[in-house]
């Protein structure tokens, strides 16, 4: 798992969209997690799963021939590795957020941005911004393929990418 951290509006989601597409094109199964600090709703009021939860169900699952989703109430913010275990078989998990986590981090920031928001002791790369004085590679937001190469070398070595150039 690699966490992509940075201030709001730095371009994390846009960069991740492009990186997911690149790693998928290379044959890797990519799982993602979006960490949200507040509460969120994915169920629409009035729909069956929402009604089940309103009636008191602590976990609700909706399944179709092509998708499955589980909505489960939790007592606290789950550890990112616990959340990742829900994703099923994937080669790499790219998380947006979890800046406090004890996991590898790629900081995404605007050019000339101020101090890093993540953990310097977990930093493995910087996208955008400045990495002066930091012993990690720096990539521009346009260098999606180079970041994919970096992640492949650092985290995916020895993993089968279905024969599509990875590993």
N, C-alpha and C positions, 0 to 999 in steps of 0.2 A: 504494500500500500504506500502510495505517495500522496501527501497532502499539498494542495495548491492553495497558498495563503496570500493575503494581501488586502489592502484597504478596499472598501466599497468603491466601485467604479473604475478599478484598475484594469479591468479586462479579463478577469479570471475565467468567467463563463465562456466568453468568445474564444479565448485561447484553448480552453478545454474542449470545446466543440470541434475545433480543428485538429487537436491532438488525438481525440478519440477516433475521428475519421481516419487519421493517418495510421494509428496503431491497428485499427480494424482492417484497413486496406492491406496491412502487412500480415494479416491472418491471426492476430491476437484477439482473444476474448476479453473485452474490457468491461469491467464493472465500475459504476460510479456511485458516489455518495455525495449528496449536498447537505452539509451541516447547517442547520438553521438555529439560531440562538433562541428564538421565540417559539410560540405555538404555531401550528399550521393546520389547515384543513384540506384534505383531498377529496373528501366525501361531500357530495352536494346534498343540501337539505331536501328531504322528501324522497330521496332514492332509497332503495331497499337496504343497502348496507348502512346508510346513515340511520335509518329507522331501527335496525338491529342494535346499533351502538346506543341510540337514545333509549332503547328498552333495557339496556344494562349489559350488553355483551362487552367483555373486556378485549376480545379479539374478533375481528371480522375478516373473512377472506372472500374475495370474488375471483372466480375462475372461468375462463373461456378456453376454447381450443387453442388460442394463440397467446394468451396472457394470464398471469395470475398476480394478484396483489393482496397483501395482508396489511391490515390496519390494526395495530395493537397498542393498547395503553401501557405506558411504562411509568415507573415511579421516579425515575431520574434519567438524566441524559446518559445514553448508553455509550460505552467505550467504542471507539471507531472500529476496533477489530471484532467486537461483538456484532456491530451492524454489518460489517463486511461478510461475516459468516452467513448472513441471510441471503447473499447474492447468488449463491450456487456456484457452479464451476466456472471460474474466470482465471485468466492468466495474470492480470494486474488490476488493482483497484486504484482509481484516481478519485481522491476526495477533494471537494471544494470546501475548504474551511478546516477546522480542528487545529487552529494555530497554537494551541497549548499542548497538543498531543506529543507523545514521545515517539514520533514517527518521522521518516524523512520528509523534508519540506522543500518545495520550490516556491520562492517568493515571486509573485507577479506584481509589478509596480509600474507606475508612470515614469517616463524619463525625468530625471532630476528630483524624484520623490524623496521624501524625508526618511526617517529611520524605519527600519524593517519592523513589521508587525508580528512576525513569527519568531521562532526560537533560533538564534544564531547557532546553537549547538546541534541543531537538527537540519540546518540548511545544507542542501546538496546542489542547488543552482538558483540563479536569478533570471527571470524573464523581464526584459525592459529595465528601466531604472539604471542604477549604478551598482556595481559590485566591487568598487575600489576598496582595496585592503581586505577583501574577503577571499579566502582560499577556495572559491567555488567557481565553476564556469558561469559565464553570463551569455544570454542569448537575447536577440531582439524578438519581439512578438511575431515577426515574419518568419522566424527560423523554426517552424513547427517540425519539419523533417529532422533537423539537427537535434532538437529536444527529444524526438522519438528515438533517434540513434543513441543519444545519451542514456535514456531510460532503458533501452534494450540492452546496452552494454552493462549498465549498473545493476539492473533488477531482473532482467529476463534472460540472461545468459543460461543456456542449457534447457530452456523451456521450448517445447514444441509449438510452433506457430502454424501448424497445419501445412508446412512445406512452402510457406509464402515468404521466405527470406528472413524469418526471425530465428532467434535462438543462437 
